[in-house]
Amino acid sequence: MKSKIVRYAPLLILLAVCGCNSKKQATEQKPAIRRVPVVRVAERPLNASINLPAELAPFEEVALYPRVPGYLEWIGVDRGSFVKKGQMLIRLSAPELKAQRAQAQSQLQATQAALLVAKAKLASDQGTDAHLRAAAQTPGIIAGNDLLVSAQTVKSDQANVTAAERNVQAAEEALKANTQMSDYLEVRAPFDGMVTERNVHPGALVGPAVDSAKAVPMIRIQMIDHLRLIIPVPQADVAEVPARQTVTFTVPAFPSQTFSGTLTRNSHAIDQSTRTMPVELDVKNLDRKLTPGTYAQVHWPIHRSRPSLFVPKTAVTSNQERTFVIRVADGKAEWVDVRTGTNEGDQVEVMGQLHAGDRVVLRASDEIQHGASIQAEE
């Protein structure tokens, strides 16, 4: 009996070793199941705002240049002066314009006199032509050639009258233009505002701007009671902002005070260099606290036409190729590409092939491979 056991001992050892290896291989081939915490994708209306830089500008602004050359005789405003629409600001002196006006008046009188002479000659020749035609009713009294010459004379007189009338009209237009040029010697305010720039003084010789890019205006006027707030809004945030909405902003000069304006104008065009769209707010500045040219921080409201999807910020991860969340469905990990939007605390807005209620890994990482087995823990 003992000899039989000794004989079969190597075989028993071999079977035992094979059994252990097969169990080990089965254990190694069985995939590991990770236990990971998951959260549900939440759906709710977006209620957020972002801070955007903006610039205040006058609602209206004009640089005043002289329309005619002349000497500055008088100026009644200076930097910081408030002006009313139609108020005379500057008076110029141009003696040559008076001479030109006198010449235009003389030319008008000459053309009017020439017109009277032409009309008188036409009336006389028409009377003569009428007598000749009446006498021609008796055969042999008036030669046919005389009638033809008389008719041509009347036509010539009519052409002279027409030309004289046109000369009178041209002279009247010239006198009118000269009178308008004389009116340009008085510079008046085109709207209510403040003089923000003055570059001339009495006695200075001024003239029309030849190169507007280099020319210096006599004065500059800005409307400051009513301002524009110009905001370059990113293209992702301009589509669903309702008109006439009130938007708040702050300025460095009054850090503890919040101002507001009404969204009024939208350019409807994206700036290709910055991928932003300029929009404008109307800002009432009756107390004149705000100054044109000031930079501001705008609290721009973000709107969506439908509720947004939110996940914790830790649920979104990225690698060199994509940004994604890891959705858990039927015990498997599924990478879902997303785009992120606005942050709300520790939550971030996501856009992609997700639905409200989907379960996503709370702390996403590319270590969790697509298709891996996962045991979710909510």
Short mmCIF file of the C-alpha atoms (twelve columns), coordinates in Angstrom:
data_MODEL
# 
_entry.id   MODEL 
# 
loop_
_atom_site.group_PDB 
_atom_site.id 
_atom_site.type_symbol 
_atom_site.label_atom_id 
_atom_site.label_alt_id 
_atom_site.label_comp_id 
_atom_site.label_asym_id 
_atom_site.label_seq_id 
_atom_site.Cartn_x 
_atom_site.Cartn_y 
_atom_site.Cartn_z 
_atom_site.pdbx_PDB_model_num 
ATOM 1   C CA . MET A 1   0.000   0.000   0.000    1 
ATOM 2   C CA . LYS A 2   2.782   2.362   0.892    1 
ATOM 3   C CA . SER A 3   4.543   1.586   -2.357   1 
ATOM 4   C CA . LYS A 4   1.418   2.563   -4.364   1 
ATOM 5   C CA . ILE A 5   1.217   5.911   -2.629   1 
ATOM 6   C CA . VAL A 6   4.864   6.583   -3.360   1 
ATOM 7   C CA . ARG A 7   4.299   5.548   -6.990   1 
ATOM 8   C CA . TYR A 8   1.414   7.996   -7.547   1 
ATOM 9   C CA . ALA A 9   2.820   10.910  -5.467   1 
ATOM 10  C CA . PRO A 10  4.429   12.781  -8.418   1 
ATOM 11  C CA . LEU A 11  1.171   12.582  -10.370  1 
ATOM 12  C CA . LEU A 12  -0.812  13.984  -7.462   1 
ATOM 13  C CA . ILE A 13  1.646   16.846  -7.044   1 
ATOM 14  C CA . LEU A 14  1.429   17.672  -10.776  1 
ATOM 15  C CA . LEU A 15  -2.363  17.748  -10.684  1 
ATOM 16  C CA . ALA A 16  -2.320  19.999  -7.646   1 
ATOM 17  C CA . VAL A 17  0.072   22.454  -9.322   1 
ATOM 18  C CA . CYS A 18  -2.001  22.547  -12.517  1 
ATOM 19  C CA . GLY A 19  -5.168  23.216  -10.520  1 
ATOM 20  C CA . CYS A 20  -3.551  26.135  -8.732   1 
ATOM 21  C CA . ASN A 21  -2.314  27.700  -12.011  1 
ATOM 22  C CA . SER A 22  -5.722  27.401  -13.676  1 
ATOM 23  C CA . LYS A 23  -7.379  29.151  -10.712  1 
ATOM 24  C CA . LYS A 24  -4.746  31.907  -10.828  1 
ATOM 25  C CA . GLN A 25  -5.267  32.452  -14.559  1 
ATOM 26  C CA . ALA A 26  -9.024  32.642  -14.092  1 
ATOM 27  C CA . THR A 27  -8.539  35.210  -11.379  1 
ATOM 28  C CA . GLU A 28  -6.240  37.309  -13.583  1 
ATOM 29  C CA . GLN A 29  -8.607  37.206  -16.605  1 
ATOM 30  C CA . LYS A 30  -11.624 38.347  -14.612  1 
ATOM 31  C CA . PRO A 31  -11.891 42.208  -15.053  1 
ATOM 32  C CA . ALA A 32  -11.698 44.356  -11.958  1 
ATOM 33  C CA . ILE A 33  -14.830 46.361  -11.125  1 
ATOM 34  C CA . ARG A 34  -14.140 49.853  -9.764   1 
ATOM 35  C CA . ARG A 35  -16.382 51.440  -7.209   1 
ATOM 36  C CA . VAL A 36  -16.727 55.157  -7.975   1 
ATOM 37  C CA . PRO A 37  -19.047 57.884  -6.686   1 
ATOM 38  C CA . VAL A 38  -21.432 59.319  -9.280   1 
ATOM 39  C CA . VAL A 39  -23.827 62.264  -9.432   1 
ATOM 40  C CA . ARG A 40  -26.887 63.032  -11.492  1 
ATOM 41  C CA . VAL A 41  -26.853 65.614  -14.289  1 
ATOM 42  C CA . ALA A 42  -29.053 68.486  -13.079  1 
ATOM 43  C CA . GLU A 43  -31.299 70.608  -15.298  1 
ATOM 44  C CA . ARG A 44  -32.370 74.118  -14.284  1 
ATOM 45  C CA . PRO A 45  -32.633 77.643  -15.711  1 
ATOM 46  C CA . LEU A 46  -29.356 79.512  -15.908  1 
ATOM 47  C CA . ASN A 47  -29.139 82.475  -13.561  1 
ATOM 48  C CA . ALA A 48  -25.671 83.912  -13.874  1 
ATOM 49  C CA . SER A 49  -23.685 86.895  -15.072  1 
ATOM 50  C CA . ILE A 50  -20.157 87.540  -16.219  1 
ATOM 51  C CA . ASN A 51  -17.971 90.622  -15.829  1 
ATOM 52  C CA . LEU A 52  -17.075 92.283  -19.121  1 
ATOM 53  C CA . PRO A 53  -14.952 95.366  -19.799  1 
ATOM 54  C CA . ALA A 54  -16.711 98.311  -21.434  1 
ATOM 55  C CA . GLU A 55  -16.138 101.949 -22.272  1 
ATOM 56  C CA . LEU A 56  -18.314 105.004 -21.786  1 
ATOM 57  C CA . ALA A 57  -18.679 107.298 -24.774  1 
ATOM 58  C CA . PRO A 58  -20.678 110.486 -25.357  1 
ATOM 59  C CA . PHE A 59  -24.013 109.917 -27.011  1 
ATOM 60  C CA . GLU A 60  -23.103 112.586 -29.558  1 
ATOM 61  C CA . GLU A 61  -19.725 114.175 -30.280  1 
ATOM 62  C CA . VAL A 62  -18.619 116.698 -32.865  1 
ATOM 63  C CA . ALA A 63  -15.373 118.434 -33.742  1 
ATOM 64  C CA . LEU A 64  -16.007 121.915 -35.164  1 
ATOM 65  C CA . TYR A 65  -13.811 123.149 -38.024  1 
ATOM 66  C CA . PRO A 66  -14.141 126.435 -39.941  1 
ATOM 67  C CA . ARG A 67  -15.947 126.153 -43.275  1 
ATOM 68  C CA . VAL A 68  -14.331 129.315 -44.667  1 
ATOM 69  C CA . PRO A 69  -10.892 130.854 -44.116  1 
ATOM 70  C CA . GLY A 70  -10.795 133.868 -41.843  1 
ATOM 71  C CA . TYR A 71  -9.558  135.395 -38.633  1 
ATOM 72  C CA . LEU A 72  -11.034 134.374 -35.325  1 
ATOM 73  C CA . GLU A 73  -12.662 137.545 -34.089  1 
ATOM 74  C CA . TRP A 74  -14.394 136.252 -30.957  1 
ATOM 75  C CA . ILE A 75  -14.817 132.986 -29.030  1 
ATOM 76  C CA . GLY A 76  -17.285 132.720 -26.155  1 
ATOM 77  C CA . VAL A 77  -16.551 129.275 -24.700  1 
ATOM 78  C CA . ASP A 78  -13.674 127.396 -23.181  1 
ATOM 79  C CA . ARG A 79  -12.924 123.865 -22.036  1 
ATOM 80  C CA . GLY A 80  -15.634 122.778 -19.609  1 
ATOM 81  C CA . SER A 81  -18.270 125.242 -20.842  1 
ATOM 82  C CA . PHE A 82  -21.838 123.976 -21.146  1 
ATOM 83  C CA . VAL A 83  -23.554 125.062 -24.351  1 
ATOM 84  C CA . LYS A 84  -27.092 124.963 -25.702  1 
ATOM 85  C CA . LYS A 85  -28.193 123.994 -29.189  1 
ATOM 86  C CA . GLY A 86  -28.017 127.028 -31.501  1 
ATOM 87  C CA . GLN A 87  -25.803 129.046 -29.159  1 
ATOM 88  C CA . MET A 88  -23.157 131.100 -30.985  1 
ATOM 89  C CA . LEU A 89  -19.702 129.898 -29.984  1 
ATOM 90  C CA . ILE A 90  -17.253 131.527 -32.413  1 
ATOM 91  C CA . ARG A 91  -17.355 134.501 -34.774  1 
ATOM 92  C CA . LEU A 92  -14.904 134.782 -37.669  1 
ATOM 93  C CA . SER A 93  -13.963 137.774 -39.781  1 
ATOM 94  C CA . ALA A 94  -13.440 137.458 -43.556  1 
ATOM 95  C CA . PRO A 95  -13.523 140.845 -45.399  1 
ATOM 96  C CA . GLU A 96  -13.105 139.177 -48.779  1 
ATOM 97  C CA . LEU A 97  -16.484 137.491 -48.350  1 
ATOM 98  C CA . LYS A 98  -18.148 140.924 -48.153  1 
ATOM 99  C CA . ALA A 99  -16.491 141.923 -51.419  1 
ATOM 100 C CA . GLN A 100 -17.588 138.688 -53.032  1 
ATOM 101 C CA . ARG A 101 -21.138 139.251 -51.853  1 
ATOM 102 C CA . ALA A 102 -21.191 142.788 -53.271  1 
ATOM 103 C CA . GLN A 103 -19.919 141.433 -56.573  1 
ATOM 104 C CA . ALA A 104 -22.603 138.729 -56.573  1 
ATOM 105 C CA . GLN A 105 -25.307 141.338 -55.929  1 
ATOM 106 C CA . SER A 106 -23.987 143.492 -58.765  1 
ATOM 107 C CA . GLN A 107 -23.934 140.501 -61.114  1 
ATOM 108 C CA . LEU A 108 -27.519 139.663 -60.187  1 
ATOM 109 C CA . GLN A 109 -28.647 143.219 -60.955  1 
ATOM 110 C CA . ALA A 110 -26.855 143.142 -64.318  1 
ATOM 111 C CA . THR A 111 -28.509 139.882 -65.331  1 
ATOM 112 C CA . GLN A 112 -31.909 141.179 -64.257  1 
ATOM 113 C CA . ALA A 113 -31.421 144.290 -66.420  1 
ATOM 114 C CA . ALA A 114 -30.368 142.144 -69.379  1 
ATOM 115 C CA . LEU A 115 -33.500 140.066 -68.901  1 
ATOM 116 C CA . LEU A 116 -35.689 143.183 -69.014  1 
ATOM 117 C CA . VAL A 117 -34.006 144.306 -72.270  1 
ATOM 118 C CA . ALA A 118 -34.495 140.882 -73.831  1 
ATOM 119 C CA . LYS A 119 -38.150 140.770 -72.846  1 
ATOM 120 C CA . ALA A 120 -38.725 144.294 -74.239  1 
ATOM 121 C CA . LYS A 121 -37.120 143.397 -77.567  1 
ATOM 122 C CA . LEU A 122 -39.183 140.196 -77.717  1 
ATOM 123 C CA . ALA A 123 -42.392 142.144 -77.124  1 
ATOM 124 C CA . SER A 124 -41.488 144.677 -79.815  1 
ATOM 125 C CA . ASP A 125 -40.589 142.051 -82.410  1 
ATOM 126 C CA . GLN A 126 -43.700 140.051 -81.623  1 
ATOM 127 C CA . GLY A 127 -45.809 143.185 -82.261  1 
ATOM 128 C CA . THR A 128 -44.045 143.811 -85.568  1 
ATOM 129 C CA . ASP A 129 -44.548 140.194 -86.593  1 
ATOM 130 C CA . ALA A 130 -48.243 140.424 -85.789  1 
ATOM 131 C CA . HIS A 131 -48.675 143.580 -87.963  1 
ATOM 132 C CA . LEU A 132 -46.835 141.991 -90.867  1 
ATOM 133 C CA . ARG A 133 -48.980 138.892 -90.747  1 
ATOM 134 C CA . ALA A 134 -52.136 141.003 -90.604  1 
ATOM 135 C CA . ALA A 135 -51.004 143.040 -93.626  1 
ATOM 136 C CA . ALA A 136 -50.068 139.889 -95.506  1 
ATOM 137 C CA . GLN A 137 -53.714 138.960 -95.634  1 
ATOM 138 C CA . THR A 138 -53.941 141.391 -98.586  1 
ATOM 139 C CA . PRO A 139 -52.111 139.836 -101.544 1 
ATOM 140 C CA . GLY A 140 -49.060 141.691 -102.792 1 
ATOM 141 C CA . ILE A 141 -48.632 143.967 -99.758  1 
ATOM 142 C CA . ILE A 142 -45.962 142.017 -97.776  1 
ATOM 143 C CA . ALA A 143 -43.291 139.862 -99.342  1 
ATOM 144 C CA . GLY A 144 -43.055 136.253 -98.101  1 
ATOM 145 C CA . ASN A 145 -39.369 136.664 -97.204  1 
ATOM 146 C CA . ASP A 146 -40.251 139.515 -94.823  1 
ATOM 147 C CA . LEU A 147 -42.649 137.233 -92.959  1 
ATOM 148 C CA . LEU A 148 -39.951 134.548 -92.680  1 
ATOM 149 C CA . VAL A 149 -37.363 137.039 -91.329  1 
ATOM 150 C CA . SER A 150 -39.874 138.376 -88.800  1 
ATOM 151 C CA . ALA A 151 -40.689 134.879 -87.516  1 
ATOM 152 C CA . GLN A 152 -36.993 134.007 -87.103  1 
ATOM 153 C CA . THR A 153 -36.411 137.284 -85.248  1 
ATOM 154 C CA . VAL A 154 -39.154 136.420 -82.748  1 
ATOM 155 C CA . LYS A 155 -37.638 132.955 -82.185  1 
ATOM 156 C CA . SER A 156 -34.210 134.496 -81.600  1 
ATOM 157 C CA . ASP A 157 -35.678 136.955 -79.103  1 
ATOM 158 C CA . GLN A 158 -37.395 134.107 -77.238  1 
ATOM 159 C CA . ALA A 159 -34.081 132.219 -76.995  1 
ATOM 160 C CA . ASN A 160 -32.394 135.380 -75.660  1 
ATOM 161 C CA . VAL A 161 -35.092 135.756 -73.001  1 
ATOM 162 C CA . THR A 162 -34.640 132.126 -71.938  1 
ATOM 163 C CA . ALA A 163 -30.862 132.583 -71.680  1 
ATOM 164 C CA . ALA A 164 -31.300 135.808 -69.705  1 
ATOM 165 C CA . GLU A 165 -33.662 134.065 -67.276  1 
ATOM 166 C CA . ARG A 166 -31.087 131.331 -66.711  1 
ATOM 167 C CA . ASN A 167 -28.394 133.945 -66.109  1 
ATOM 168 C CA . VAL A 168 -30.600 135.580 -63.506  1 
ATOM 169 C CA . GLN A 169 -31.189 132.206 -61.836  1 
ATOM 170 C CA . ALA A 170 -27.446 131.468 -61.772  1 
ATOM 171 C CA . ALA A 171 -26.713 134.886 -60.293  1 
ATOM 172 C CA . GLU A 172 -29.357 134.331 -57.610  1 
ATOM 173 C CA . GLU A 173 -27.789 130.963 -56.720  1 
ATOM 174 C CA . ALA A 174 -24.348 132.546 -56.555  1 
ATOM 175 C CA . LEU A 175 -25.620 135.267 -54.228  1 
ATOM 176 C CA . LYS A 176 -27.397 132.653 -52.101  1 
ATOM 177 C CA . ALA A 177 -24.216 130.553 -51.856  1 
ATOM 178 C CA . ASN A 178 -22.198 133.617 -50.899  1 
ATOM 179 C CA . THR A 179 -24.762 134.492 -48.223  1 
ATOM 180 C CA . GLN A 180 -24.520 130.962 -46.837  1 
ATOM 181 C CA . MET A 181 -20.726 131.238 -46.763  1 
ATOM 182 C CA . SER A 182 -21.108 134.418 -44.783  1 
ATOM 183 C CA . ASP A 183 -23.340 132.567 -42.336  1 
ATOM 184 C CA . TYR A 184 -20.458 130.144 -41.730  1 
ATOM 185 C CA . LEU A 185 -18.565 132.987 -40.103  1 
ATOM 186 C CA . GLU A 186 -20.739 132.353 -37.049  1 
ATOM 187 C CA . VAL A 187 -20.161 128.901 -35.505  1 
ATOM 188 C CA . ARG A 188 -23.084 127.614 -33.430  1 
ATOM 189 C CA . ALA A 189 -23.589 124.586 -31.181  1 
ATOM 190 C CA . PRO A 190 -25.341 121.689 -32.979  1 
ATOM 191 C CA . PHE A 191 -26.690 120.194 -29.716  1 
ATOM 192 C CA . ASP A 192 -26.622 120.626 -25.940  1 
ATOM 193 C CA . GLY A 193 -23.304 119.531 -24.497  1 
ATOM 194 C CA . MET A 194 -19.964 120.417 -23.001  1 
ATOM 195 C CA . VAL A 195 -16.876 121.852 -24.664  1 
ATOM 196 C CA . THR A 196 -14.141 119.299 -23.996  1 
ATOM 197 C CA . GLU A 197 -11.423 120.709 -26.254  1 
ATOM 198 C CA . ARG A 198 -10.380 124.211 -27.362  1 
ATOM 199 C CA . ASN A 199 -7.438  124.869 -29.660  1 
ATOM 200 C CA . VAL A 200 -7.852  128.461 -30.952  1 
ATOM 201 C CA . HIS A 201 -7.736  132.010 -29.593  1 
ATOM 202 C CA . PRO A 202 -8.818  135.427 -30.920  1 
ATOM 203 C CA . GLY A 203 -6.689  136.673 -33.800  1 
ATOM 204 C CA . ALA A 204 -5.818  133.208 -35.084  1 
ATOM 205 C CA . LEU A 205 -6.012  132.583 -38.823  1 
ATOM 206 C CA . VAL A 206 -8.151  129.481 -39.427  1 
ATOM 207 C CA . GLY A 207 -9.362  127.640 -42.501  1 
ATOM 208 C CA . PRO A 208 -11.087 124.512 -43.737  1 
ATOM 209 C CA . ALA A 209 -9.418  121.196 -42.917  1 
ATOM 210 C CA . VAL A 210 -7.434  119.790 -45.829  1 
ATOM 211 C CA . ASP A 211 -6.498  116.504 -44.137  1 
ATOM 212 C CA . SER A 212 -9.128  115.568 -41.551  1 
ATOM 213 C CA . ALA A 213 -6.796  112.969 -40.030  1 
ATOM 214 C CA . LYS A 214 -4.217  115.620 -39.116  1 
ATOM 215 C CA . ALA A 215 -6.394  118.703 -38.778  1 
ATOM 216 C CA . VAL A 216 -6.992  120.154 -35.317  1 
ATOM 217 C CA . PRO A 217 -10.561 121.297 -34.602  1 
ATOM 218 C CA . MET A 218 -11.300 124.723 -33.188  1 
ATOM 219 C CA . ILE A 219 -13.395 123.164 -30.416  1 
ATOM 220 C CA . ARG A 220 -14.914 119.773 -29.616  1 
ATOM 221 C CA . ILE A 221 -18.349 119.290 -28.051  1 
ATOM 222 C CA . GLN A 222 -19.634 116.146 -26.333  1 
ATOM 223 C CA . MET A 223 -23.100 115.319 -25.074  1 
ATOM 224 C CA . ILE A 224 -22.471 114.076 -21.527  1 
ATOM 225 C CA . ASP A 225 -25.962 114.116 -20.010  1 
ATOM 226 C CA . HIS A 226 -26.665 111.056 -22.144  1 
ATOM 227 C CA . LEU A 227 -23.914 108.462 -22.657  1 
ATOM 228 C CA . ARG A 228 -23.310 105.247 -24.549  1 
ATOM 229 C CA . LEU A 229 -21.797 102.246 -22.786  1 
ATOM 230 C CA . ILE A 230 -20.103 100.141 -25.474  1 
ATOM 231 C CA . ILE A 231 -19.614 96.483  -24.486  1 
ATOM 232 C CA . PRO A 232 -17.716 93.888  -26.584  1 
ATOM 233 C CA . VAL A 233 -19.789 90.797  -25.747  1 
ATOM 234 C CA . PRO A 234 -18.382 87.324  -26.585  1 
ATOM 235 C CA . GLN A 235 -20.257 85.730  -29.438  1 
ATOM 236 C CA . ALA A 236 -21.466 82.866  -27.228  1 
ATOM 237 C CA . ASP A 237 -23.357 85.272  -24.972  1 
ATOM 238 C CA . VAL A 238 -25.129 87.653  -27.354  1 
ATOM 239 C CA . ALA A 239 -27.842 85.561  -28.983  1 
ATOM 240 C CA . GLU A 240 -30.542 85.589  -26.328  1 
ATOM 241 C CA . VAL A 241 -30.255 88.918  -24.527  1 
ATOM 242 C CA . PRO A 242 -33.606 90.747  -24.659  1 
ATOM 243 C CA . ALA A 243 -33.699 94.375  -25.750  1 
ATOM 244 C CA . ARG A 244 -34.499 97.109  -23.235  1 
ATOM 245 C CA . GLN A 245 -33.031 95.055  -20.398  1 
ATOM 246 C CA . THR A 246 -31.390 96.957  -17.548  1 
ATOM 247 C CA . VAL A 247 -27.721 96.084  -17.023  1 
ATOM 248 C CA . THR A 248 -25.571 97.248  -14.100  1 
ATOM 249 C CA . PHE A 249 -21.930 98.341  -14.129  1 
ATOM 250 C CA . THR A 250 -19.249 99.964  -11.992  1 
ATOM 251 C CA . VAL A 251 -16.463 102.453 -12.691  1 
ATOM 252 C CA . PRO A 252 -13.107 102.912 -10.932  1 
ATOM 253 C CA . ALA A 253 -13.914 106.467 -9.829   1 
ATOM 254 C CA . PHE A 254 -16.881 105.247 -7.730   1 
ATOM 255 C CA . PRO A 255 -16.003 101.662 -6.723   1 
ATOM 256 C CA . SER A 256 -18.762 101.417 -4.110   1 
ATOM 257 C CA . GLN A 257 -21.533 102.686 -6.392   1 
ATOM 258 C CA . THR A 258 -23.414 100.702 -9.006   1 
ATOM 259 C CA . PHE A 259 -24.777 102.383 -12.134  1 
ATOM 260 C CA . SER A 260 -27.207 101.045 -14.692  1 
ATOM 261 C CA . GLY A 261 -28.111 101.423 -18.341  1 
ATOM 262 C CA . THR A 262 -30.665 100.103 -20.799  1 
ATOM 263 C CA . LEU A 263 -29.668 97.739  -23.598  1 
ATOM 264 C CA . THR A 264 -30.707 99.631  -26.717  1 
ATOM 265 C CA . ARG A 265 -28.483 98.890  -29.712  1 
ATOM 266 C CA . ASN A 266 -26.940 95.716  -31.062  1 
ATOM 267 C CA . SER A 267 -24.530 95.815  -33.983  1 
ATOM 268 C CA . HIS A 268 -25.548 92.293  -35.173  1 
ATOM 269 C CA . ALA A 269 -22.004 91.823  -36.487  1 
ATOM 270 C CA . ILE A 270 -19.103 89.899  -34.986  1 
ATOM 271 C CA . ASP A 271 -15.676 91.539  -34.895  1 
ATOM 272 C CA . GLN A 272 -13.469 89.035  -36.697  1 
ATOM 273 C CA . SER A 273 -10.346 89.949  -34.721  1 
ATOM 274 C CA . THR A 274 -11.862 89.606  -31.237  1 
ATOM 275 C CA . ARG A 275 -14.885 87.338  -31.902  1 
ATOM 276 C CA . THR A 276 -17.067 89.775  -29.971  1 
ATOM 277 C CA . MET A 277 -20.128 91.826  -30.868  1 
ATOM 278 C CA . PRO A 278 -20.350 95.491  -29.791  1 
ATOM 279 C CA . VAL A 279 -23.625 96.280  -28.023  1 
ATOM 280 C CA . GLU A 280 -24.620 99.615  -26.537  1 
ATOM 281 C CA . LEU A 281 -26.435 100.699 -23.414  1 
ATOM 282 C CA . ASP A 282 -28.093 104.066 -23.009  1 
ATOM 283 C CA . VAL A 283 -26.913 105.624 -19.752  1 
ATOM 284 C CA . LYS A 284 -28.564 108.688 -18.247  1 
ATOM 285 C CA . ASN A 285 -25.936 110.955 -16.672  1 
ATOM 286 C CA . LEU A 286 -27.965 113.922 -15.488  1 
ATOM 287 C CA . ASP A 287 -25.766 114.418 -12.417  1 
ATOM 288 C CA . ARG A 288 -22.674 114.271 -14.709  1 
ATOM 289 C CA . LYS A 289 -20.810 111.906 -12.420  1 
ATOM 290 C CA . LEU A 290 -19.731 109.681 -15.271  1 
ATOM 291 C CA . THR A 291 -17.116 110.834 -17.737  1 
ATOM 292 C CA . PRO A 292 -16.845 109.812 -21.398  1 
ATOM 293 C CA . GLY A 293 -13.801 107.663 -22.027  1 
ATOM 294 C CA . THR A 294 -14.017 105.919 -18.655  1 
ATOM 295 C CA . TYR A 295 -13.579 102.146 -18.571  1 
ATOM 296 C CA . ALA A 296 -16.282 100.186 -16.748  1 
ATOM 297 C CA . GLN A 297 -16.953 96.656  -15.531  1 
ATOM 298 C CA . VAL A 298 -20.340 95.409  -16.698  1 
ATOM 299 C CA . HIS A 299 -22.282 92.645  -14.953  1 
ATOM 300 C CA . TRP A 300 -23.522 91.010  -18.136  1 
ATOM 301 C CA . PRO A 301 -26.490 88.647  -17.628  1 
ATOM 302 C CA . ILE A 302 -26.341 85.250  -19.291  1 
ATOM 303 C CA . HIS A 303 -29.615 83.977  -20.757  1 
ATOM 304 C CA . ARG A 304 -30.659 80.702  -22.356  1 
ATOM 305 C CA . SER A 305 -33.913 79.964  -24.153  1 
ATOM 306 C CA . ARG A 306 -34.203 76.617  -22.327  1 
ATOM 307 C CA . PRO A 307 -32.930 75.133  -19.047  1 
ATOM 308 C CA . SER A 308 -29.251 74.255  -18.891  1 
ATOM 309 C CA . LEU A 309 -27.491 71.072  -17.731  1 
ATOM 310 C CA . PHE A 310 -25.110 71.285  -14.779  1 
ATOM 311 C CA . VAL A 311 -22.519 68.937  -13.284  1 
ATOM 312 C CA . PRO A 312 -19.851 69.468  -10.624  1 
ATOM 313 C CA . LYS A 313 -16.661 70.974  -11.969  1 
ATOM 314 C CA . THR A 314 -14.770 67.837  -10.932  1 
ATOM 315 C CA . ALA A 315 -16.979 65.761  -13.248  1 
ATOM 316 C CA . VAL A 316 -15.406 67.394  -16.323  1 
ATOM 317 C CA . THR A 317 -11.919 66.372  -17.396  1 
ATOM 318 C CA . SER A 318 -9.742  66.855  -20.446  1 
ATOM 319 C CA . ASN A 319 -6.868  65.282  -22.278  1 
ATOM 320 C CA . GLN A 320 -4.929  66.434  -25.306  1 
ATOM 321 C CA . GLU A 321 -7.758  65.513  -27.661  1 
ATOM 322 C CA . ARG A 322 -11.071 66.160  -25.945  1 
ATOM 323 C CA . THR A 323 -13.048 67.482  -22.993  1 
ATOM 324 C CA . PHE A 324 -15.513 64.973  -21.605  1 
ATOM 325 C CA . VAL A 325 -17.510 63.589  -18.718  1 
ATOM 326 C CA . ILE A 326 -17.746 59.886  -17.856  1 
ATOM 327 C CA . ARG A 327 -21.311 58.657  -17.954  1 
ATOM 328 C CA . VAL A 328 -22.164 55.369  -16.247  1 
ATOM 329 C CA . ALA A 329 -24.747 53.268  -18.070  1 
ATOM 330 C CA . ASP A 330 -25.403 49.559  -17.532  1 
ATOM 331 C CA . GLY A 331 -22.304 49.290  -15.343  1 
ATOM 332 C CA . LYS A 332 -20.001 50.601  -18.080  1 
ATOM 333 C CA . ALA A 333 -18.029 53.831  -18.368  1 
ATOM 334 C CA . GLU A 334 -18.851 55.972  -21.392  1 
ATOM 335 C CA . TRP A 335 -16.855 59.031  -22.395  1 
ATOM 336 C CA . VAL A 336 -19.186 61.840  -23.555  1 
ATOM 337 C CA . ASP A 337 -17.689 64.918  -25.219  1 
ATOM 338 C CA . VAL A 338 -18.962 68.194  -23.772  1 
ATOM 339 C CA . ARG A 339 -18.443 71.933  -24.005  1 
ATOM 340 C CA . THR A 340 -18.442 73.935  -20.818  1 
ATOM 341 C CA . GLY A 341 -20.366 77.154  -20.308  1 
ATOM 342 C CA . THR A 342 -20.953 79.370  -17.305  1 
ATOM 343 C CA . ASN A 343 -19.927 78.515  -13.754  1 
ATOM 344 C CA . GLU A 344 -22.376 78.671  -10.862  1 
ATOM 345 C CA . GLY A 345 -20.401 78.067  -7.683   1 
ATOM 346 C CA . ASP A 346 -18.947 74.554  -7.828   1 
ATOM 347 C CA . GLN A 347 -21.247 73.663  -10.750  1 
ATOM 348 C CA . VAL A 348 -20.487 74.175  -14.418  1 
ATOM 349 C CA . GLU A 349 -22.842 74.347  -17.384  1 
ATOM 350 C CA . VAL A 350 -22.219 71.618  -19.946  1 
ATOM 351 C CA . MET A 351 -23.430 71.116  -23.509  1 
ATOM 352 C CA . GLY A 352 -23.247 67.761  -25.234  1 
ATOM 353 C CA . GLN A 353 -25.038 64.464  -25.658  1 
ATOM 354 C CA . LEU A 354 -26.259 64.403  -22.070  1 
ATOM 355 C CA . HIS A 355 -29.697 64.354  -20.517  1 
ATOM 356 C CA . ALA A 356 -31.041 65.407  -17.169  1 
ATOM 357 C CA . GLY A 357 -30.719 62.527  -14.714  1 
ATOM 358 C CA . ASP A 358 -27.746 60.846  -16.401  1 
ATOM 359 C CA . ARG A 359 -25.219 59.498  -13.912  1 
ATOM 360 C CA . VAL A 360 -21.668 60.805  -14.329  1 
ATOM 361 C CA . VAL A 361 -18.513 60.078  -12.370  1 
ATOM 362 C CA . LEU A 362 -18.025 62.710  -9.682   1 
ATOM 363 C CA . ARG A 363 -14.239 62.862  -10.071  1 
ATOM 364 C CA . ALA A 364 -13.568 62.155  -13.715  1 
ATOM 365 C CA . SER A 365 -10.159 61.036  -14.933  1 
ATOM 366 C CA . ASP A 366 -8.844  59.503  -18.122  1 
ATOM 367 C CA . GLU A 367 -7.614  56.622  -15.939  1 
ATOM 368 C CA . ILE A 368 -11.188 55.341  -16.133  1 
ATOM 369 C CA . GLN A 369 -11.159 53.994  -19.658  1 
ATOM 370 C CA . HIS A 370 -14.110 54.049  -21.988  1 
ATOM 371 C CA . GLY A 371 -15.986 50.774  -21.618  1 
ATOM 372 C CA . ALA A 372 -14.522 49.913  -18.222  1 
ATOM 373 C CA . SER A 373 -16.765 48.132  -15.702  1 
ATOM 374 C CA . ILE A 374 -17.924 50.437  -12.924  1 
ATOM 375 C CA . GLN A 375 -19.955 49.989  -9.815   1 
ATOM 376 C CA . ALA A 376 -21.644 53.338  -9.253   1 
ATOM 377 C CA . GLU A 377 -22.191 54.771  -5.789   1 
ATOM 378 C CA . GLU A 378 -24.575 57.717  -5.742   1 
# 
